[in-house]
Amino acid sequence: MLTDAQIATLCDIGQSIAFSDDRHGELFELIADGYVERDGDLFKLTAKGEAVVVDRGAGLNEA
């Protein structure tokens, strides 16, 4: 089960929002669990990560 902080991190990654270094521990857990992957120096959501964000009603790219 993901925490609210992990879901917030997924949303930030999905919206290409930078986040502070204190959240890197969460980030590496999300990578290990298959929600996020590295894309060069950046991070992006996997299909599994996108599904969580969509299921939580936090649609990406909403303006």
PDB file of N, CA, C and O in Angstrom, chain B, residues numbered from 101:
ATOM      1  N   MET B 101       0.845  -1.182   0.000  1.00  0.00           N
ATOM      2  CA  MET B 101       0.000   0.000   0.000  1.00  0.00           C
ATOM      3  C   MET B 101       0.889   1.242   0.000  1.00  0.00           C
ATOM      4  O   MET B 101       1.803   1.368   0.815  1.00  0.00           O
ATOM      5  N   LEU B 102       0.611   2.136  -0.906  1.00  0.00           N
ATOM      6  CA  LEU B 102       1.389   3.367  -1.005  1.00  0.00           C
ATOM      7  C   LEU B 102       0.920   4.392   0.020  1.00  0.00           C
ATOM      8  O   LEU B 102      -0.265   4.475   0.343  1.00  0.00           O
ATOM      9  N   THR B 103       1.866   5.164   0.520  1.00  0.00           N
ATOM     10  CA  THR B 103       1.536   6.234   1.452  1.00  0.00           C
ATOM     11  C   THR B 103       1.095   7.470   0.660  1.00  0.00           C
ATOM     12  O   THR B 103       1.313   7.556  -0.549  1.00  0.00           O
ATOM     13  N   ASP B 104       0.485   8.405   1.347  1.00  0.00           N
ATOM     14  CA  ASP B 104       0.094   9.663   0.700  1.00  0.00           C
ATOM     15  C   ASP B 104       1.315  10.385   0.152  1.00  0.00           C
ATOM     16  O   ASP B 104       1.244  10.997  -0.914  1.00  0.00           O
ATOM     17  N   ALA B 105       2.428  10.323   0.863  1.00  0.00           N
ATOM     18  CA  ALA B 105       3.661  10.981   0.416  1.00  0.00           C
ATOM     19  C   ALA B 105       4.177  10.335  -0.867  1.00  0.00           C
ATOM     20  O   ALA B 105       4.647  11.037  -1.763  1.00  0.00           O
ATOM     21  N   GLN B 106       4.097   9.015  -0.968  1.00  0.00           N
ATOM     22  CA  GLN B 106       4.540   8.338  -2.182  1.00  0.00           C
ATOM     23  C   GLN B 106       3.636   8.694  -3.363  1.00  0.00           C
ATOM     24  O   GLN B 106       4.120   8.889  -4.478  1.00  0.00           O
ATOM     25  N   ILE B 107       2.352   8.775  -3.127  1.00  0.00           N
ATOM     26  CA  ILE B 107       1.412   9.153  -4.185  1.00  0.00           C
ATOM     27  C   ILE B 107       1.688  10.587  -4.631  1.00  0.00           C
ATOM     28  O   ILE B 107       1.644  10.886  -5.824  1.00  0.00           O
ATOM     29  N   ALA B 108       1.970  11.467  -3.685  1.00  0.00           N
ATOM     30  CA  ALA B 108       2.312  12.850  -4.024  1.00  0.00           C
ATOM     31  C   ALA B 108       3.579  12.893  -4.877  1.00  0.00           C
ATOM     32  O   ALA B 108       3.673  13.686  -5.813  1.00  0.00           O
ATOM     33  N   THR B 109       4.553  12.042  -4.554  1.00  0.00           N
ATOM     34  CA  THR B 109       5.780  11.974  -5.347  1.00  0.00           C
ATOM     35  C   THR B 109       5.470  11.496  -6.755  1.00  0.00           C
ATOM     36  O   THR B 109       6.013  12.037  -7.718  1.00  0.00           O
ATOM     37  N   LEU B 110       4.608  10.494  -6.899  1.00  0.00           N
ATOM     38  CA  LEU B 110       4.207  10.016  -8.223  1.00  0.00           C
ATOM     39  C   LEU B 110       3.552  11.135  -9.028  1.00  0.00           C
ATOM     40  O   LEU B 110       3.843  11.306 -10.212  1.00  0.00           O
ATOM     41  N   CYS B 111       2.671  11.891  -8.386  1.00  0.00           N
ATOM     42  CA  CYS B 111       2.006  13.005  -9.069  1.00  0.00           C
ATOM     43  C   CYS B 111       3.014  14.053  -9.508  1.00  0.00           C
ATOM     44  O   CYS B 111       2.920  14.578 -10.617  1.00  0.00           O
ATOM     45  N   ASP B 112       3.979  14.362  -8.649  1.00  0.00           N
ATOM     46  CA  ASP B 112       5.003  15.346  -8.996  1.00  0.00           C
ATOM     47  C   ASP B 112       5.840  14.881 -10.182  1.00  0.00           C
ATOM     48  O   ASP B 112       6.147  15.671 -11.075  1.00  0.00           O
ATOM     49  N   ILE B 113       6.206  13.615 -10.194  1.00  0.00           N
ATOM     50  CA  ILE B 113       6.990  13.080 -11.308  1.00  0.00           C
ATOM     51  C   ILE B 113       6.158  13.123 -12.582  1.00  0.00           C
ATOM     52  O   ILE B 113       6.665  13.504 -13.637  1.00  0.00           O
ATOM     53  N   GLY B 114       4.900  12.742 -12.500  1.00  0.00           N
ATOM     54  CA  GLY B 114       4.033  12.747 -13.658  1.00  0.00           C
ATOM     55  C   GLY B 114       3.831  14.128 -14.247  1.00  0.00           C
ATOM     56  O   GLY B 114       3.584  14.272 -15.444  1.00  0.00           O
ATOM     57  N   GLN B 115       3.937  15.144 -13.403  1.00  0.00           N
ATOM     58  CA  GLN B 115       3.755  16.520 -13.862  1.00  0.00           C
ATOM     59  C   GLN B 115       5.090  17.228 -14.055  1.00  0.00           C
ATOM     60  O   GLN B 115       5.136  18.440 -14.261  1.00  0.00           O
ATOM     61  N   SER B 116       6.173  16.462 -13.987  1.00  0.00           N
ATOM     62  CA  SER B 116       7.535  16.987 -14.168  1.00  0.00           C
ATOM     63  C   SER B 116       7.863  18.100 -13.191  1.00  0.00           C
ATOM     64  O   SER B 116       8.511  19.085 -13.547  1.00  0.00           O
ATOM     65  N   ILE B 117       7.412  17.937 -11.967  1.00  0.00           N
ATOM     66  CA  ILE B 117       7.704  18.903 -10.911  1.00  0.00           C
ATOM     67  C   ILE B 117       8.934  18.423 -10.141  1.00  0.00           C
ATOM     68  O   ILE B 117       9.006  17.262  -9.741  1.00  0.00           O
ATOM     69  N   ALA B 118       9.881  19.304  -9.940  1.00  0.00           N
ATOM     70  CA  ALA B 118      11.076  18.957  -9.172  1.00  0.00           C
ATOM     71  C   ALA B 118      10.700  18.787  -7.710  1.00  0.00           C
ATOM     72  O   ALA B 118       9.761  19.416  -7.223  1.00  0.00           O
ATOM     73  N   PHE B 119      11.436  17.938  -7.017  1.00  0.00           N
ATOM     74  CA  PHE B 119      11.171  17.743  -5.604  1.00  0.00           C
ATOM     75  C   PHE B 119      12.471  17.738  -4.832  1.00  0.00           C
ATOM     76  O   PHE B 119      13.546  17.566  -5.406  1.00  0.00           O
ATOM     77  N   SER B 120      12.371  17.927  -3.537  1.00  0.00           N
ATOM     78  CA  SER B 120      13.553  18.107  -2.699  1.00  0.00           C
ATOM     79  C   SER B 120      14.290  16.782  -2.468  1.00  0.00           C
ATOM     80  O   SER B 120      13.737  15.698  -2.652  1.00  0.00           O
ATOM     81  N   ASP B 121      15.540  16.909  -2.065  1.00  0.00           N
ATOM     82  CA  ASP B 121      16.392  15.747  -1.832  1.00  0.00           C
ATOM     83  C   ASP B 121      15.872  14.843  -0.721  1.00  0.00           C
ATOM     84  O   ASP B 121      16.181  13.651  -0.714  1.00  0.00           O
ATOM     85  N   ASP B 122      15.100  15.366   0.206  1.00  0.00           N
ATOM     86  CA  ASP B 122      14.619  14.538   1.312  1.00  0.00           C
ATOM     87  C   ASP B 122      13.588  13.509   0.844  1.00  0.00           C
ATOM     88  O   ASP B 122      13.226  12.616   1.611  1.00  0.00           O
ATOM     89  N   ARG B 123      13.117  13.612  -0.378  1.00  0.00           N
ATOM     90  CA  ARG B 123      12.150  12.654  -0.907  1.00  0.00           C
ATOM     91  C   ARG B 123      12.803  11.560  -1.749  1.00  0.00           C
ATOM     92  O   ARG B 123      12.111  10.712  -2.312  1.00  0.00           O
ATOM     93  N   HIS B 124      14.122  11.577  -1.835  1.00  0.00           N
ATOM     94  CA  HIS B 124      14.804  10.588  -2.667  1.00  0.00           C
ATOM     95  C   HIS B 124      14.679   9.177  -2.104  1.00  0.00           C
ATOM     96  O   HIS B 124      14.694   8.217  -2.874  1.00  0.00           O
ATOM     97  N   GLY B 125      14.555   9.020  -0.797  1.00  0.00           N
ATOM     98  CA  GLY B 125      14.345   7.691  -0.216  1.00  0.00           C
ATOM     99  C   GLY B 125      13.058   7.076  -0.731  1.00  0.00           C
ATOM    100  O   GLY B 125      13.026   5.904  -1.104  1.00  0.00           O
ATOM    101  N   GLU B 126      11.995   7.871  -0.750  1.00  0.00           N
ATOM    102  CA  GLU B 126      10.716   7.421  -1.305  1.00  0.00           C
ATOM    103  C   GLU B 126      10.867   7.071  -2.777  1.00  0.00           C
ATOM    104  O   GLU B 126      10.333   6.069  -3.253  1.00  0.00           O
ATOM    105  N   LEU B 127      11.595   7.906  -3.477  1.00  0.00           N
ATOM    106  CA  LEU B 127      11.774   7.715  -4.915  1.00  0.00           C
ATOM    107  C   LEU B 127      12.413   6.363  -5.209  1.00  0.00           C
ATOM    108  O   LEU B 127      11.957   5.643  -6.097  1.00  0.00           O
ATOM    109  N   PHE B 128      13.450   6.018  -4.480  1.00  0.00           N
ATOM    110  CA  PHE B 128      14.130   4.752  -4.737  1.00  0.00           C
ATOM    111  C   PHE B 128      13.248   3.563  -4.377  1.00  0.00           C
ATOM    112  O   PHE B 128      13.350   2.512  -5.010  1.00  0.00           O
ATOM    113  N   GLU B 129      12.388   3.705  -3.378  1.00  0.00           N
ATOM    114  CA  GLU B 129      11.412   2.651  -3.069  1.00  0.00           C
ATOM    115  C   GLU B 129      10.419   2.496  -4.219  1.00  0.00           C
ATOM    116  O   GLU B 129      10.057   1.379  -4.590  1.00  0.00           O
ATOM    117  N   LEU B 130       9.981   3.621  -4.778  1.00  0.00           N
ATOM    118  CA  LEU B 130       9.034   3.580  -5.893  1.00  0.00           C
ATOM    119  C   LEU B 130       9.673   2.946  -7.135  1.00  0.00           C
ATOM    120  O   LEU B 130       9.000   2.250  -7.894  1.00  0.00           O
ATOM    121  N   ILE B 131      10.950   3.185  -7.333  1.00  0.00           N
ATOM    122  CA  ILE B 131      11.665   2.552  -8.444  1.00  0.00           C
ATOM    123  C   ILE B 131      11.736   1.041  -8.203  1.00  0.00           C
ATOM    124  O   ILE B 131      11.454   0.249  -9.102  1.00  0.00           O
ATOM    125  N   ALA B 132      12.109   0.658  -7.004  1.00  0.00           N
ATOM    126  CA  ALA B 132      12.239  -0.767  -6.675  1.00  0.00           C
ATOM    127  C   ALA B 132      10.906  -1.499  -6.814  1.00  0.00           C
ATOM    128  O   ALA B 132      10.878  -2.676  -7.174  1.00  0.00           O
ATOM    129  N   ASP B 133       9.811  -0.811  -6.532  1.00  0.00           N
ATOM    130  CA  ASP B 133       8.489  -1.425  -6.615  1.00  0.00           C
ATOM    131  C   ASP B 133       7.876  -1.332  -8.011  1.00  0.00           C
ATOM    132  O   ASP B 133       6.772  -1.829  -8.237  1.00  0.00           O
ATOM    133  N   GLY B 134       8.587  -0.696  -8.953  1.00  0.00           N
ATOM    134  CA  GLY B 134       8.138  -0.663 -10.339  1.00  0.00           C
ATOM    135  C   GLY B 134       7.173   0.456 -10.695  1.00  0.00           C
ATOM    136  O   GLY B 134       6.508   0.378 -11.728  1.00  0.00           O
ATOM    137  N   TYR B 135       7.076   1.505  -9.866  1.00  0.00           N
ATOM    138  CA  TYR B 135       6.188   2.630 -10.151  1.00  0.00           C
ATOM    139  C   TYR B 135       6.874   3.733 -10.947  1.00  0.00           C
ATOM    140  O   TYR B 135       6.216   4.503 -11.646  1.00  0.00           O
ATOM    141  N   VAL B 136       8.195   3.804 -10.839  1.00  0.00           N
ATOM    142  CA  VAL B 136       8.980   4.864 -11.456  1.00  0.00           C
ATOM    143  C   VAL B 136      10.207   4.228 -12.093  1.00  0.00           C
ATOM    144  O   VAL B 136      10.707   3.206 -11.621  1.00  0.00           O
ATOM    145  N   GLU B 137      10.690   4.849 -13.181  1.00  0.00           N
ATOM    146  CA  GLU B 137      11.937   4.402 -13.800  1.00  0.00           C
ATOM    147  C   GLU B 137      12.788   5.605 -14.155  1.00  0.00           C
ATOM    148  O   GLU B 137      12.286   6.716 -14.324  1.00  0.00           O
ATOM    149  N   ARG B 138      14.079   5.363 -14.264  1.00  0.00           N
ATOM    150  CA  ARG B 138      15.002   6.430 -14.673  1.00  0.00           C
ATOM    151  C   ARG B 138      14.948   6.581 -16.176  1.00  0.00           C
ATOM    152  O   ARG B 138      14.839   5.607 -16.920  1.00  0.00           O
ATOM    153  N   ASP B 139      15.025   7.821 -16.597  1.00  0.00           N
ATOM    154  CA  ASP B 139      15.108   8.149 -18.016  1.00  0.00           C
ATOM    155  C   ASP B 139      16.255   9.133 -18.155  1.00  0.00           C
ATOM    156  O   ASP B 139      16.043  10.345 -18.190  1.00  0.00           O
ATOM    157  N   GLY B 140      17.470   8.610 -18.234  1.00  0.00           N
ATOM    158  CA  GLY B 140      18.654   9.465 -18.201  1.00  0.00           C
ATOM    159  C   GLY B 140      18.821  10.049 -16.813  1.00  0.00           C
ATOM    160  O   GLY B 140      18.918   9.315 -15.829  1.00  0.00           O
ATOM    161  N   ASP B 141      18.854  11.371 -16.735  1.00  0.00           N
ATOM    162  CA  ASP B 141      18.967  12.044 -15.439  1.00  0.00           C
ATOM    163  C   ASP B 141      17.614  12.314 -14.816  1.00  0.00           C
ATOM    164  O   ASP B 141      17.534  12.808 -13.691  1.00  0.00           O
ATOM    165  N   LEU B 142      16.555  11.998 -15.531  1.00  0.00           N
ATOM    166  CA  LEU B 142      15.196  12.271 -15.070  1.00  0.00           C
ATOM    167  C   LEU B 142      14.517  10.989 -14.618  1.00  0.00           C
ATOM    168  O   LEU B 142      15.038   9.887 -14.790  1.00  0.00           O
ATOM    169  N   PHE B 143      13.354  11.165 -14.042  1.00  0.00           N
ATOM    170  CA  PHE B 143      12.535  10.035 -13.626  1.00  0.00           C
ATOM    171  C   PHE B 143      11.195  10.138 -14.320  1.00  0.00           C
ATOM    172  O   PHE B 143      10.698  11.238 -14.561  1.00  0.00           O
ATOM    173  N   LYS B 144      10.602   8.989 -14.646  1.00  0.00           N
ATOM    174  CA  LYS B 144       9.278   9.004 -15.255  1.00  0.00           C
ATOM    175  C   LYS B 144       8.454   7.859 -14.690  1.00  0.00           C
ATOM    176  O   LYS B 144       8.988   6.865 -14.198  1.00  0.00           O
ATOM    177  N   LEU B 145       7.147   8.023 -14.773  1.00  0.00           N
ATOM    178  CA  LEU B 145       6.241   6.998 -14.285  1.00  0.00           C
ATOM    179  C   LEU B 145       6.217   5.821 -15.237  1.00  0.00           C
ATOM    180  O   LEU B 145       6.298   5.985 -16.454  1.00  0.00           O
ATOM    181  N   THR B 146       6.104   4.636 -14.669  1.00  0.00           N
ATOM    182  CA  THR B 146       5.839   3.454 -15.473  1.00  0.00           C
ATOM    183  C   THR B 146       4.328   3.365 -15.657  1.00  0.00           C
ATOM    184  O   THR B 146       3.585   4.173 -15.101  1.00  0.00           O
ATOM    185  N   ALA B 147       3.881   2.405 -16.421  1.00  0.00           N
ATOM    186  CA  ALA B 147       2.438   2.200 -16.579  1.00  0.00           C
ATOM    187  C   ALA B 147       1.791   1.930 -15.221  1.00  0.00           C
ATOM    188  O   ALA B 147       0.673   2.374 -14.962  1.00  0.00           O
ATOM    189  N   LYS B 148       2.491   1.212 -14.369  1.00  0.00           N
ATOM    190  CA  LYS B 148       1.990   0.913 -13.012  1.00  0.00           C
ATOM    191  C   LYS B 148       1.848   2.200 -12.201  1.00  0.00           C
ATOM    192  O   LYS B 148       0.860   2.375 -11.487  1.00  0.00           O
ATOM    193  N   GLY B 149       2.816   3.094 -12.304  1.00  0.00           N
ATOM    194  CA  GLY B 149       2.768   4.370 -11.591  1.00  0.00           C
ATOM    195  C   GLY B 149       1.663   5.262 -12.111  1.00  0.00           C
ATOM    196  O   GLY B 149       0.961   5.906 -11.331  1.00  0.00           O
ATOM    197  N   GLU B 150       1.500   5.306 -13.437  1.00  0.00           N
ATOM    198  CA  GLU B 150       0.431   6.106 -14.032  1.00  0.00           C
ATOM    199  C   GLU B 150      -0.935   5.601 -13.601  1.00  0.00           C
ATOM    200  O   GLU B 150      -1.842   6.392 -13.345  1.00  0.00           O
ATOM    201  N   ALA B 151      -1.084   4.287 -13.520  1.00  0.00           N
ATOM    202  CA  ALA B 151      -2.366   3.710 -13.106  1.00  0.00           C
ATOM    203  C   ALA B 151      -2.735   4.141 -11.693  1.00  0.00           C
ATOM    204  O   ALA B 151      -3.903   4.410 -11.412  1.00  0.00           O
ATOM    205  N   VAL B 152      -1.758   4.209 -10.807  1.00  0.00           N
ATOM    206  CA  VAL B 152      -2.024   4.644  -9.431  1.00  0.00           C
ATOM    207  C   VAL B 152      -2.508   6.083  -9.418  1.00  0.00           C
ATOM    208  O   VAL B 152      -3.478   6.414  -8.736  1.00  0.00           O
ATOM    209  N   VAL B 153      -1.834   6.935 -10.171  1.00  0.00           N
ATOM    210  CA  VAL B 153      -2.194   8.350 -10.206  1.00  0.00           C
ATOM    211  C   VAL B 153      -3.607   8.523 -10.769  1.00  0.00           C
ATOM    212  O   VAL B 153      -4.407   9.285 -10.225  1.00  0.00           O
ATOM    213  N   VAL B 154      -3.904   7.823 -11.844  1.00  0.00           N
ATOM    214  CA  VAL B 154      -5.232   7.920 -12.455  1.00  0.00           C
ATOM    215  C   VAL B 154      -6.299   7.364 -11.513  1.00  0.00           C
ATOM    216  O   VAL B 154      -7.372   7.952 -11.378  1.00  0.00           O
ATOM    217  N   ASP B 155      -6.014   6.242 -10.866  1.00  0.00           N
ATOM    218  CA  ASP B 155      -6.970   5.644  -9.932  1.00  0.00           C
ATOM    219  C   ASP B 155      -7.276   6.553  -8.760  1.00  0.00           C
ATOM    220  O   ASP B 155      -8.378   6.517  -8.213  1.00  0.00           O
ATOM    221  N   ARG B 156      -6.312   7.362  -8.373  1.00  0.00           N
ATOM    222  CA  ARG B 156      -6.504   8.284  -7.251  1.00  0.00           C
ATOM    223  C   ARG B 156      -7.206   9.577  -7.678  1.00  0.00           C
ATOM    224  O   ARG B 156      -7.446  10.463  -6.858  1.00  0.00           O
ATOM    225  N   GLY B 157      -7.529   9.674  -8.966  1.00  0.00           N
ATOM    226  CA  GLY B 157      -8.247  10.853  -9.445  1.00  0.00           C
ATOM    227  C   GLY B 157      -7.370  12.076  -9.631  1.00  0.00           C
ATOM    228  O   GLY B 157      -7.870  13.194  -9.754  1.00  0.00           O
ATOM    229  N   ALA B 158      -6.085  11.868  -9.652  1.00  0.00           N
ATOM    230  CA  ALA B 158      -5.149  12.983  -9.831  1.00  0.00           C
ATOM    231  C   ALA B 158      -4.630  12.916 -11.253  1.00  0.00           C
ATOM    232  O   ALA B 158      -3.470  12.573 -11.482  1.00  0.00           O
ATOM    233  N   GLY B 159      -5.487  13.244 -12.208  1.00  0.00           N
ATOM    234  CA  GLY B 159      -5.123  13.149 -13.610  1.00  0.00           C
ATOM    235  C   GLY B 159      -3.921  14.009 -13.947  1.00  0.00           C
ATOM    236  O   GLY B 159      -3.759  15.109 -13.418  1.00  0.00           O
ATOM    237  N   LEU B 160      -3.083  13.498 -14.831  1.00  0.00           N
ATOM    238  CA  LEU B 160      -1.902  14.240 -15.243  1.00  0.00           C
ATOM    239  C   LEU B 160      -2.246  15.194 -16.368  1.00  0.00           C
ATOM    240  O   LEU B 160      -3.209  14.993 -17.108  1.00  0.00           O
ATOM    241  N   ASN B 161      -1.445  16.228 -16.478  1.00  0.00           N
ATOM    242  CA  ASN B 161      -1.561  17.210 -17.548  1.00  0.00           C
ATOM    243  C   ASN B 161      -2.895  17.957 -17.519  1.00  0.00           C
ATOM    244  O   ASN B 161      -3.380  18.395 -18.563  1.00  0.00           O
ATOM    245  N   GLU B 162      -3.477  18.103 -16.363  1.00  0.00           N
ATOM    246  CA  GLU B 162      -4.703  18.899 -16.262  1.00  0.00           C
ATOM    247  C   GLU B 162      -4.313  20.352 -16.114  1.00  0.00           C
ATOM    248  O   GLU B 162      -3.389  20.687 -15.373  1.00  0.00           O
ATOM    249  N   ALA B 163      -5.016  21.207 -16.819  1.00  0.00           N
ATOM    250  CA  ALA B 163      -4.696  22.626 -16.732  1.00  0.00           C
ATOM    251  C   ALA B 163      -5.885  23.396 -16.215  1.00  0.00           C
ATOM    252  O   ALA B 163      -5.814  24.616 -16.070  1.00  0.00           O
TER     253      ALA B 163
END
